[in-house]
């Protein structure tokens, strides 16, 4: 049932929002150049890696050592707008069609986090990751990692079609109000460094 729902709704969304997707891609090409699509490996169902697609929102600016600058220095005003409106997430509809992701589920994070999860936190990989999820409609990037993982695990243990519909409707509300995009003064979310670490210095997009 969930897979059929994913296929039908993602296909419908691609058709309905095709003009917006095309315009977004064109403006990214003009404002940021190429590549238009940002690709990155993320762990999916059972921790299996897949390539996640997002619209590009940052430049490739580097420091004198050739290392990428922090996110907040590479994120452009146009990129901020894309994130505020969640337009950068549209390419993930293709991930849903491929079966890498679901519309609803825990957000796919970075592969290096896999070894840092507790046994309880690892349960978030018992389902396909989602474009949106229970943690996203209950704080998104404005809550702590511990809170986020508890919400993810709660979803895994209580998932249902009705819950997915509720999350989808709450997501639409969140997008309209742009609620929870940033974590305090950061552009996204402090990087997860394990349960023993409280002070995180690197950042990653959620």
C-alpha positions as CSV (number, residue, x, y, z in Angstrom):
1,X,0.0,0.0,0.0
2,X,2.8,2.5,1.0
3,X,4.8,1.7,-2.2
4,X,1.7,2.2,-4.4
5,X,1.0,5.5,-2.6
6,X,4.6,6.6,-3.2
7,X,4.5,5.8,-6.9
8,X,1.1,7.4,-7.6
9,X,1.7,10.6,-5.6
10,X,5.3,11.2,-6.7
11,X,4.3,10.7,-10.4
12,X,1.4,13.1,-9.9
13,X,3.6,15.7,-8.3
14,X,6.2,15.5,-11.1
15,X,3.5,16.1,-13.7
16,X,1.7,18.9,-11.7
17,X,4.9,20.7,-10.7
18,X,6.9,20.1,-13.9
19,X,6.8,23.8,-14.9
20,X,8.1,24.9,-11.4
21,X,10.8,22.1,-11.5
22,X,11.9,23.2,-15.0
23,X,12.0,26.9,-14.0
24,X,13.9,26.1,-10.8
25,X,16.5,24.1,-12.8
26,X,16.9,27.0,-15.3
27,X,17.4,29.6,-12.6
28,X,20.0,27.4,-10.9
29,X,21.8,27.2,-14.2
30,X,21.8,31.0,-14.5
31,X,22.6,31.8,-10.8
32,X,24.9,28.9,-9.8
33,X,26.0,27.3,-13.0
34,X,26.5,23.6,-13.3
35,X,25.9,21.0,-12.0
36,X,22.3,21.8,-11.5
37,X,21.7,18.6,-9.5
38,X,23.6,17.9,-6.2
39,X,24.3,14.2,-5.8
40,X,25.5,12.5,-2.6
41,X,25.5,9.0,-1.2
42,X,23.2,8.4,1.7
43,X,22.2,5.2,3.6
44,X,18.7,3.9,2.9
45,X,16.7,0.9,3.9
46,X,18.9,-1.4,6.1
47,X,21.7,1.1,5.7
48,X,22.2,0.3,2.0
49,X,23.8,3.3,0.2
50,X,22.1,5.1,-2.7
51,X,22.6,8.3,-4.6
52,X,20.4,11.1,-3.3
53,X,19.3,13.9,-5.7
54,X,18.7,17.5,-4.7
55,X,18.8,20.8,-6.5
56,X,22.0,22.6,-5.9
57,X,21.9,25.5,-3.5
58,X,25.5,26.3,-2.8
59,X,28.6,27.4,-4.7
60,X,31.9,25.4,-4.8
61,X,33.9,28.2,-3.2
62,X,37.1,26.9,-1.5
63,X,39.7,28.3,0.8
64,X,43.4,28.7,0.0
65,X,44.0,25.0,0.8
66,X,41.4,23.9,-1.7
67,X,38.9,22.8,0.9
68,X,35.2,23.8,0.6
69,X,34.2,26.8,2.7
70,X,31.6,26.3,5.4
71,X,28.0,25.9,4.3
72,X,26.9,29.4,5.4
73,X,29.6,31.0,3.2
74,X,28.7,29.0,0.2
75,X,24.9,29.2,0.5
76,X,23.7,31.9,-1.9
77,X,20.6,34.1,-1.4
78,X,19.0,32.1,-4.2
79,X,19.9,28.9,-2.5
80,X,18.3,30.2,0.7
81,X,15.1,30.9,-1.2
82,X,15.1,27.3,-2.6
83,X,15.5,25.9,0.8
84,X,12.9,28.2,2.4
85,X,10.4,27.0,-0.2
86,X,11.7,23.4,-0.1
87,X,12.2,23.5,-3.9
88,X,15.6,21.9,-3.6
89,X,13.9,18.7,-2.6
90,X,12.0,18.1,-5.8
91,X,14.6,15.8,-7.5
92,X,14.1,13.4,-4.6
93,X,10.8,12.5,-6.3
94,X,13.0,10.5,-8.7
95,X,14.5,8.7,-5.7
96,X,11.0,7.7,-4.7
97,X,10.2,6.4,-8.2
98,X,13.4,4.4,-8.2
99,X,12.5,2.8,-4.8
100,X,15.5,4.3,-2.9
101,X,13.2,6.5,-0.8
102,X,9.6,6.9,0.3
103,X,7.6,10.1,0.4
104,X,7.4,9.7,4.2
105,X,10.1,8.4,6.5
106,X,13.2,9.4,8.4
107,X,15.4,11.8,6.4
108,X,18.5,10.1,4.9
109,X,21.6,11.4,6.6
110,X,25.4,11.0,5.9
111,X,27.1,7.6,5.7
112,X,29.7,8.5,8.3
113,X,26.9,8.7,10.9
114,X,26.1,5.0,10.6
115,X,28.9,3.9,13.0
116,X,27.8,6.6,15.5
117,X,24.2,5.5,16.1
118,X,23.1,3.6,19.2
119,X,21.3,0.4,18.6
120,X,18.0,2.2,19.2
121,X,18.8,5.0,16.8
122,X,19.8,2.5,14.1
123,X,16.1,1.4,13.9
124,X,15.6,4.5,11.7
125,X,17.0,2.4,8.9
126,X,14.4,-0.3,9.2
127,X,12.2,1.6,6.7
128,X,13.0,3.5,3.5
129,X,14.1,7.1,4.2
130,X,11.7,9.8,3.3
131,X,11.5,13.3,1.7
132,X,9.7,14.3,4.8
133,X,9.0,12.6,8.1
134,X,7.8,12.8,11.7
135,X,10.9,14.6,12.9
136,X,10.5,17.2,10.1
137,X,7.0,18.2,11.1
138,X,8.0,18.3,14.7
139,X,10.9,20.7,14.6
140,X,13.0,19.8,11.5
141,X,16.4,21.4,12.0
142,X,15.3,23.4,15.1
143,X,15.5,20.4,17.4
144,X,18.5,18.4,18.8
145,X,19.8,15.2,17.2
146,X,18.6,13.2,20.2
147,X,15.0,14.5,19.8
148,X,15.2,14.0,16.0
149,X,16.3,10.3,16.4
150,X,13.6,9.6,19.0
151,X,11.0,10.9,16.6
152,X,12.4,8.9,13.8
153,X,12.3,5.7,15.8
154,X,8.8,6.5,17.0
155,X,7.7,6.7,13.4
156,X,9.3,3.4,12.5
157,X,7.4,1.7,15.4
158,X,4.1,3.4,14.8
159,X,3.9,3.9,11.0
160,X,0.6,3.7,9.3
161,X,-1.1,5.1,6.2
162,X,-3.1,7.5,8.3
163,X,0.0,8.8,10.0
164,X,1.7,9.3,6.6
165,X,-1.3,11.4,5.4
166,X,-1.0,13.4,8.6
167,X,2.7,14.0,8.1
168,X,2.1,15.0,4.5
169,X,-0.5,17.6,5.4
170,X,1.7,18.9,8.3
171,X,4.6,19.1,5.8
172,X,2.6,21.4,3.5
173,X,1.9,23.7,6.5
174,X,5.6,23.7,7.4
175,X,6.6,24.6,3.9
176,X,4.2,27.5,3.8
177,X,5.4,28.9,7.1
178,X,9.1,28.0,6.5
179,X,9.2,26.7,10.1
180,X,12.2,24.9,11.5
181,X,14.6,25.4,8.5
182,X,17.5,26.5,10.6
183,X,19.0,25.4,13.9
184,X,19.3,28.7,15.9
185,X,22.1,30.7,14.2
186,X,23.1,27.9,11.8
187,X,22.0,27.6,8.2
188,X,21.0,24.0,8.6
189,X,21.9,21.5,11.4
190,X,25.2,20.9,13.4
191,X,26.8,17.7,12.3
192,X,26.2,14.6,14.4
193,X,29.3,13.4,16.1
194,X,27.9,10.6,18.3
195,X,26.0,10.4,21.5
196,X,28.9,11.4,23.7
197,X,29.6,14.7,21.8
198,X,27.6,17.8,22.7
199,X,29.7,20.4,20.8
200,X,29.4,20.0,17.0
201,X,31.4,22.3,14.7
202,X,30.7,21.0,11.2
203,X,27.4,21.3,9.4
204,X,25.3,19.3,7.0
205,X,22.1,19.9,5.1
206,X,19.0,18.0,6.2
